[in-house]
């Protein structure tokens, strides 16, 4: 069985990490698996992981037709809306659409929501990382019968081991790990820290990640007078040692399909403070963190955890327990393997 995994992004982040994990699992089963995406930084990771890959200059219908003709796959596993739509209209091969995010446009009637609904008739199965996608998608009824919620694979042992790979000397009150994009809302992150600083002038924030809002974020940091409070680490392949040395994981996202970084923080015993969006309410509860509606609640949650030592200890202890409930790697991969077999055999 030959399976190709197609993504429209060219960076290494949550969905890309999951696709690589799936490929590595399938390779152990002796499958012929390929990673297909647009040329970019992802190539460094693919080379490091020794994964078969094919990169486009630009992802479009012609490019996908060409790679399908060249590789002759049995199944196409598309990992985002755009890749799914292009695959649906470029081939008659079985397509598995895997949605890792719940972009704002799914809530409205528009070109993208219509296009995905139209293409959905061609998918063998639609995988969703959380119930939130079905709840928010305006054409949810059309895709419901084909949809299955399959949350991201979590390997607690691997995360704990990576957290020990290096020793970080510095300590941080708050850490953010993610892409600096409108989705992750780094400007709000800095505004929250600015407000917390009024009560704790020595507050230290560690930002791990880069993205299109990096320069704007640094400008905002300077404007708010936070230069001495914020440490910029850029992209780190292994951010876990920095999480280990931080107290709170803060995720002010405007939307989230799942929120993998929040789970990783819980694994390392860190209470999570986040916006109550997307699939985050399936991860964070009142025992291990705070689900907040806006800036004021984010600020208050951070203040409580930093000021109340007993509250912090209780939530930190419950964080790992919550993560253990989500340790699903083997079940995830076995479930996905069954889906491939069903598609391949037609049963």
N, C-alpha and C positions, 0 to 999 in steps of 0.2 A: 504494500500500500504506500503510495507516495502522496504526501500532504504538503501543501504550501501555505505558509502563514503570511498574509499580506497586511501591511500597515501603511497608512498615508504619511505618518510622521517620519522624521529622520534623526530624532534625538533619542536618548535613553532615559526613560522614565517608567511610570507604573505599568502601563499596558505593555510596553516593550519588554519589561522585565518578566511579566507573566508569560508572554509569548515565548521568550527564551527558555523559561522553566518548562513549558509544555514541550518544546522541541527537544530539550535534553532528556526528558522522560521518554518521549517517543523513540528517540535514538537508541535508548537502552533496550527498547522492545524490538529493535532491529528495523524500524521504519526508516524510509527515505524521506527526510524532512528538509524543507528549505524556508528561509526567512527572506521575504520580499518587501522592499520599501524604497523610499526616495534616498538618493545619495546625501550623506551628511555624517554627523558625529557618531551615529549608531554603528558605522563600519568598524570603528575602533573596538567596540564591545564585542561585535560579532567575530572579529578576528581573534580576540582574546579568548572567547568561549569556544573557538574552533567550530563554528556553525556554518553550514552551507548557506550562502546567501546570493541574492541577485538584486542589484540596486538600479533603479530608474533615474534618469535625469529629471523626469517629470512624470508623475503618475497620471495616466489617462487611459481611455478605452483601448487605444492602439497598443500602448505599452503592456497592458494586462493581456491582451490577445496574443502578443508576441511571446510573453513569458509562459503562457499556457501552452502555446504551440511548441515551445522549446523544451519545457520540463514535463509536459503531459501528466499532470497530477490526477489523482483519483478524487481528491477532495480539496476544496479551497476553504481555508479558515481565515475570514476577514475580521480584523480586530477593531474596526471603528466604522462610523456611519459612512464616510466617504468611500473607504475601501470596499465596504459592503455593496454600496450602490453601483460603483464602477464594475465590480465583479459580476453582479447580477445581470447587468446589461451587456457584458462583453463575452459571456460564455454560457453554454448550457450544462456545464459540469455542476455537480452538487456544491452548493455554497453554504457554509455555516457562518452566520453573522454573529459577531461577539461584541457587545456594547459595553465598554469599560467606563463610559461617562454619560452624564445627562445634561448635555449642553442646553442653554436657555431656550434655543429655538424649538425644542421638542414640546414646549408648552403652548406654542402658537401655531395657527394655521398659516403656512407660508411655503415657499419653494422647497426648503430642505425637508420639512415635515411631510409634505406631499410626496416628494421624491422617495423618501425612505418607505413610506406606506405603499407606494406603487411597486417598489423593488421587493418588498417583503413577500410578495406572492411567489417569488423565485427561490426563496431560502428554504432549505431543508429543516433548519432549526435556528432559533434566535436565542443566544445566551445573554443573560443580563447579570451584572455584578450586584444589583440590589433591586428590591421591590420598588424603589423610588422612581426608576425609569418608567415602569408601567403606570405608576400613579400619576406621573407628570406628562406623559406623551399623549397628545391630543387624539392620536389614532390608536390608542392602546387596544381597543376592541378588535381591531383588524389583525394585530400581531399576537394577541393573547394566547391563542391555541398553539402557536408554534414556539412560544417563549418558555424559557426555563431559567430560574434564578440559580446561578452558580457562582457563589462569592469567591473572591481571589484566594489562591493557594497560600497557606500560611505554614511556615516551618519554624517553630519556636526554637528548636535546638540550633539551627543554622544562625538565626538572628543573635542568640545569646553568645555563640562562638565568635561571630564577627564583632560583637561588642567588646571582646577581649583581645582583638588582634593588635591593637596599639594602645598606648597609654596617653591620655590627654591630660596635661597638667592643669589647665585652666578649668574653672568652674563657672557655670552659667545658670542664671535664674530661669530663663526662658529660651527655648530653641524652636526654630522653624526649619523644616526640611521640605523642600519642594521647588518646583519651577516658579520663577518670578514672572507670572503671567496674570492677566485679569481674573482668571478663574481662582487662583490662589490668593489674590488680594493682598499683596505685600504692603501696599500703602496703608490699608487698615491695620495691618500688623504693627507698623511703626507708630500709627496714631494711638493704638492701645498701649504700647510701651511708653509713649510720651505721657499718657495720663497716669500710668502706674508710677512713673518716675516722680510725680508730684508727691507721692507718699514714700517712695524709696529711691532717693537720688542716685544710689549706687547700682541700680538695676542693670543687669548684664544680659544682653540678647545675642544669641548666636544664630546667624542666618546661613544655612547651607543650601546652595542652589544658585542658579543663574537663569537668565531668560530675557525676554524683550523689555521687561520693566526694570531691569537692573539699574540703568542710569537714572531713571525717574525716581526709583527707590532711594538711591544714594543722595539725590538732590533733596528729597523729602526728609531724609535722615539729617542732613545738614541744616535744612530750614527749621526743623524741630529742635535743633541743638542736641542731637543724640549721638554725635560722633564718638564720644568717649564711652558710650553705653552699648554700642553695636559693634560686633565683630563679623566681618564678611568672609566666609570660607570658600565661596564659589561652589562649583560642582565637586562632590566627593563620591567616589565609587562606593566607599564604605563610610557612611555618616554615623554608624552606630556607636563608636567610641565617644563621639561628641554628645550623643543622646545620653549615654551612661553618665556623663559629667554635668548633665543639666537637670533641673528640678521639674520644669513644666514643659509639655509640648503644646504649642499654640498653633492652631490651624484656623485662620479666619476666612476660609474659602467662600466664594460667592455661590459656587455649586460644586458638587462632588458626586461621582457615580458610586464610589465605594469609600475610599479614604484609606488606602493601604498603609500610608505612613503613620496614621493614627494607631493602627493595630501594632505596628512595629514599636511604637513608643510604649504601648501597654506591655508588650513583651519584656521591655527593659525596665518595667516598674515605674513608668512616668505617667502621672495623671494627665489627661488630655482636656484642654479647653478649646472648644471649637464652635463654629456656627452650626445651628440646627438645620442643615441642608442635606439633600440627597440621601445617600446611604449611611451617613455618619450616625444617625440615631439607631442604626442596627449594630453599631460598634460600641459607642460610648453610652454609659448610663450614669445614674446619680451616685453610684458607688465608686466609680473609677474616674470621674471627670465631670465636666459641665457642658451641657448643650445650650448655647446662647443664641438669642435672637438678634443682637446688634452690638455695637461698640460698648455701650454702657455695661451690658451684662458680661462681656468679655473682660472688661477692666475689673469689675467687681469679683469675678471668678479668680482672676490672677491674684488680686489682692488677698482674697481669703486664703488661698493656698500658700502664699508667701508669708502671711502674718500668723496663721494658725498652724503651729507645728503638729498638733495632734490630728487635725483634719488631714494634713498632708500625709502623715504616716499611714492613716487608715486608707486613704485613696491609693497610695502607692502600693500598699499590700494587696488591695483588691484589683489593681491594674493587671498584674500577672495572672491572677485567677481568671479574670475576664478574657485575657489572651488565650489561656489554656483551653477555654471553651470553644475558641475559634481555630484551634490547631487542626487543620483539615487536609493536609497535603495529600496523603495517600488516598483518602476518599474522593478528593477533588479529581486527581489524575485517573483513578479507576472509573469514576463516573464519566469523565470526558472520553476515555478510551471506549466505553460502551456506546457512547453517542457516535463516535467515528465508525464503529463496527455496524451499528444500525444503518447509518447513512450508506456505508460501503456495500452492505449486503441487500439493502432495500427493505429491511425488516425492522 
